[in-house]
């Protein structure tokens, strides 16, 4: 079973109920919940829930590491070969659409790019506007440029870094994409689609609760590691906002407000992605009893 949906839509609760009823295993499909340290900030399932029902790929990666979609797919492949998982219902749950797409349709297994290569590519783009980024990537890698709908800094930097590190266009790796991992499985696919206002209210309540439930201590522990601020874990919603509060740049109420706004914006981007790429999945309101 695949359960996707925007943040705060009730995915983890549904997965827990399904796994408990079917004797299944819950497998994380959220790019932030793979990192340890940030249990509260990334809204990982509660320890008691993870103790009652088997959960996999949660908090299994140190925040000092960049964990790619390819890394996640390899971890899932290893998990499918685990005797403790074999024969049990698998419930993949999360909000990272690319994980689900890779799982079902396959993924271009691009080699890991050294952080310095990515940093160098990002440095090339500093000060460039959209048109200039488009011209740069078209000159350096016309194959991938033809596939970029929008030359945003992240995608262009990624393409340049791959080209510089491997000598190959990212497009060539995409053409060699591997098949999905669930070809032999009967798959139920669900996208949770709560009412927009209900979701906004849930998001507003959630971050305030996180601040009272250990989020601040988690961010302090993360900051104590003196990690590169460009790492994905350092950009998790809540980390920059709480950091700004801890450093005295904003007050506590502003930190909560900014994190809440960032979460709402993220949920909007998730919904847009799901509508574009998961239109053929079953869409349900988690509060109408159909989920």
N, C-alpha and C positions, 0 to 999 in steps of 0.2 A: 504494500500500500504506500502511495506517495501522497503526502500532505504538505501542500504549499500554502502560502498566504502572507499578507503583510505583517509586520511586527505588531505584537499585542492583540492578534486576532484570535488567540486561543488554540494555536496549533499544538503546543506541548501537552495541554490538558486532553485534547482529543486523542493524540498519539498514546498517551498514558492509559486512557480508558480502553482503547483498542488493543493495546499490547496486553493489558491485564486480563481482558476477556478471552483473548486468543492464545495466550501463552507466548506472545511474540517478543521481538527485540526492537527497541527504538534506536534508530540510527540517525545521528545528527547530519542535517544538510543545511547548516547555517555557517557562513564563513567566519563569523566572529565567535561563535560558541565553541569553536575548536580550540581556542586559546585558554590556557590555564590562567590563574590569578583573577581574571575578570568574570567570576561566576555571577555576581549580582548585576554588574554593569551590563552584561550581555544577555541577562535574563535566562540563564541556563536553568534547567529543571532543578527543583529543590533536592537536596541530598537524600531526604527520606523517599522521594519518588524514584530516584535513581537506585536506591537500595531495594525497593520493592519490585521493580521491573528492570530487566537488563537494559542498560543504555550504553551505546558505543559511540566513539569519536567525539565525546564531549570533554573539553578541557585537557586534551591529549597532546597539545602542541605548545612549546614554550613561546612566550610573547616576543622573544628575541629572533624568532624565525619568520620568514615570509612563507606562508602555506598557500600554495596555488591550487587551482581547480584540478590540475594534473596530479598534485600530491594527494588531494582528497580522493580522486578516483582510484589511485593506486591503493590507498588505505581501504577503500570499499572492496576492491578486488581481493585483497588479502583477507578481509573480513568474511567474504562469501565462501572462502576456503576453510574457515575456522569450524572445527567439528562442533563447537558449542553453539554455533549459529545454524548449522545445516539442519534443514527440516522444520525450522520454526518460521512463523510469519514475520516478515521484515517490514517494519514501518519506518520509512524515511520521512523525516519531518524537518522543515526549515523554511527560511525566507530567501535563500540564495538561488535565484532562478537558473543561473548558469550551472550550478551543481546538478539540478534535475535534468537539464538539457543534455549535459555530458553523460549522465547516468543512462538516459533513455536512448539518445541519438548518437552518442559517441563524442569524442573530443580530440582535438589536435594536441598531441603530446609534445609540447615545446620544451626543449631542455631548459633547466634552470639558468637564469641569467644572473651573473654576479652583480651584487648591489652596486659596485662601482660603475658597472656598465650602464645601469639604469640611472644612476646619479649623473653620469656624464651626458646621457641623452636628455634628461630633464634640464640640465644646465644649458643645453643648446636651444631650448625652447623659451627660456626666460626672456620676457619682453616682446615675444612674437604674438601677433593677433591671429585670429582664425585663418585669414587669407594667407598670411605668411607661413603658418604651420602647414597649410595645405600645399603650398608651393615647395616647401622644404621636403616633405615626405614624398611628394610626386617626383622630385629630382633624385632622391636617394633610393626610393623603393617604389617604383610605379605600380608594381603588382599589388601591394597592399594598399596603396593610395586609392586604387580603383575600387577597393572594397570598403573603404571607410566612408560611411554616410556623413560623418561629421569629424573633422580633424581636431578633436578635443585634445588637450595636453596629455592626458593619461594614455590614450590609445596611441597617439603619435610617439610618445616617449617609449612605450612598450615595443612598438614596431622598430624604432631605431635601435633600441638596446638589443633586441633579438638579432637584427641584421649585423650589428657591430660585434656581438659576442660569438655568433655562429657562422657568419658569412652567408647565411641563407635568409631569404625573405620569410616573414611570418606567414605569408600566403602559401608558401610551399609546404610548411608544416600543416596548415589547415587543409590542404589538399590530401595530405596523408592521414587524415583523421581516422582514429580507431572506432570500431563499432561499439555501441552501448553495451552495458553489462547485464541488462535484464531481458535479453532476447528470449530466453527460455521460461520466463516467468509470466504468470497471469497477473496483470497489474491493474489495480484500482487507483485512479488518479483524482485527487480532490484539491480544489483551490478554495480556501475559506474566504468568504466575501462578506464581512459584516457591514452593517449600515455605516455610512461615512461618519455621521455624528457620534454614533456609539463608539466607533474606533477612536475618534478624537478625544472623547471623554476618558476612555481606557488609557490612552497614552498619557493624558494629563495627570491622571492619578498615579500611574505606574512610576514615573521618575521620582516624584516626591517620596513614594514608598521606598524606592531604591536608596535614596539619601539617608533614610532612617534605618536601612537594613544592611549596611556594610559597604556601600558603593565608595564612600570616601576613603575608608581604610584600604580598599582594593587599589584605588588610584594612587594612594600614597605608597603602597608596596610596589606598584608598577614603576612609579617615578624613581624609587630608590635604586632601581636597577640601572639607571642612567642609559637607557636604550636610545637608539636612533629615533627621533620623532617622526621620521618618514615611514616607520614600520606600521603595518596594518593595525596591530593591536593598540598602538599609540593614537590611532585615529578613530577608534571605536567611539560611537556616540556616548557622551558622558565624560570621557577622559579629558578632552580639551577644555570642556566647560568647568569641570571640577578643578582641573589644574589652574585655570584662570582665577577661580575663587581662592584656592589655596595660596596662590601667589599674590593675592590682594588686588588683582586687576578689576574684579567685579565682586558684588556681594552674593550671598547664598541664593537669594530669590532670583537674581538675574541668571545665575548658573542653571537653576531649575528651569527657568523660562526658556533659555537658549537651547538646552538639551531637549526640552519638550518640542520646541519648534523644529529642531533638527530631526527628531524622531518622526514628526508628522510629515516632513518633507521626504524622508526616506520611505515612509509607508506609501506616499503618493508615487514615488518612483517605482516601488515594487509593484503596485497595482498596474501601472502603465506597462511594465515589462510582462506581467502575467497576462494582461489582456492581449498583448501583441504575440506572445509566444505559447500561451497555454489556453487558447480559446476553445480547444476541443476537450479540455478537462471538464469534470463535473464541478460546477461552481455552487457553493452552498453557503447560506448564512448560518454561522455556528450557533445562533440563538434560536433558530426556528425548529430545532429538533431533528433536522434531516441529516446532520453530520454524524 
